[in-house]
């Protein structure tokens, strides 16, 4: 008994990753991108010269760029990409209100 159909006509790395992502119902790259956000946020918060708003904004921006690229390839749904765009906008607003440079 096979749980998933084996990949057919996979000739590039993107096709292989797309097949893996489809077997996990698009959760693979959503998890990877969310993990990148968490790791970047924690790493930036460790720097004493960064404020929380700066660290959040930088992490959200990095994650937004990755999610847009993943959406272009078709690895994440549009709604997931939109969440990171909105979070980046909110982070920019937070930095503006806080007066962070």
C-alpha positions in Angstrom: 0.0 0.0 0.0 1.4 3.4 -1.1 0.5 6.4 0.9 1.6 8.9 -1.8 2.0 8.4 -5.5 5.7 8.4 -6.5 6.9 11.5 -8.4 6.7 11.2 -12.2 8.8 13.2 -14.7 10.8 15.0 -12.0 13.8 16.5 -13.7 14.7 19.6 -11.6 15.1 20.3 -8.0 12.1 22.6 -8.0 9.9 19.9 -9.3 11.1 17.5 -6.6 10.6 20.1 -3.9 7.1 20.9 -5.4 6.3 17.2 -5.2 7.5 16.9 -1.5 5.5 20.1 -0.7 2.3 18.7 -2.3 2.5 15.5 -0.3 2.5 17.6 2.9 -0.4 19.8 1.6 1.9 22.9 1.2 3.0 22.7 4.9 6.6 22.0 4.2 7.6 25.5 3.0 5.2 27.2 5.4 7.0 25.5 8.2 10.5 26.3 6.8 9.6 30.0 6.3 8.1 30.3 9.7 11.2 28.7 11.2 13.4 31.2 9.4 11.4 34.0 10.9 11.8 32.6 14.4 15.5 32.0 14.1 16.1 35.4 12.6 14.1 37.1 15.3 15.9 35.3 18.1 19.3 36.0 16.5 18.5 39.7 16.1 17.1 40.0 19.6 20.4 38.8 21.0 22.2 41.9 19.7 21.9 44.5 22.4 21.8 47.4 19.9 18.6 46.1 18.3 15.3 47.1 19.7 12.4 44.6 19.5 10.7 46.6 16.8 13.9 46.6 14.7 14.4 42.9 15.1 10.8 42.1 14.3 10.9 44.4 11.2 14.1 42.9 9.9 12.9 39.3 10.5 9.5 40.0 8.9 11.2 41.6 5.9 13.5 38.7 5.3 10.6 36.3 5.7 8.5 38.3 3.3 11.1 38.2 0.6 11.5 34.5 1.0 7.7 33.9 0.9 7.3 36.1 -2.2 10.0 34.0 -4.0 8.4 30.8 -2.8 5.0 32.0 -4.0 6.4 32.8 -7.5 7.7 29.2 -7.6 4.4 27.9 -6.3 5.6 26.5 -3.0 3.3 28.5 -0.7 -0.3 29.7 -1.1 -1.0 33.4 -1.7 -2.7 33.8 1.7 0.5 32.7 3.5 2.6 35.2 1.5 0.0 38.0 2.3 0.4 37.4 6.0 4.1 38.2 5.8 3.5 41.3 3.7 1.0 42.5 6.3 3.4 41.7 9.2 6.2 43.6 7.4 3.9 46.6 7.1 2.8 46.4 10.7 6.5 46.2 11.7 7.3 49.3 9.7 4.4 51.1 11.5 5.7 49.9 14.9 9.1 51.2 14.1 7.6 54.6 12.9 5.5 54.9 16.1 8.5 54.0 18.3 10.8 56.4 16.4 13.4 53.7 15.7 16.0 54.6 13.1 
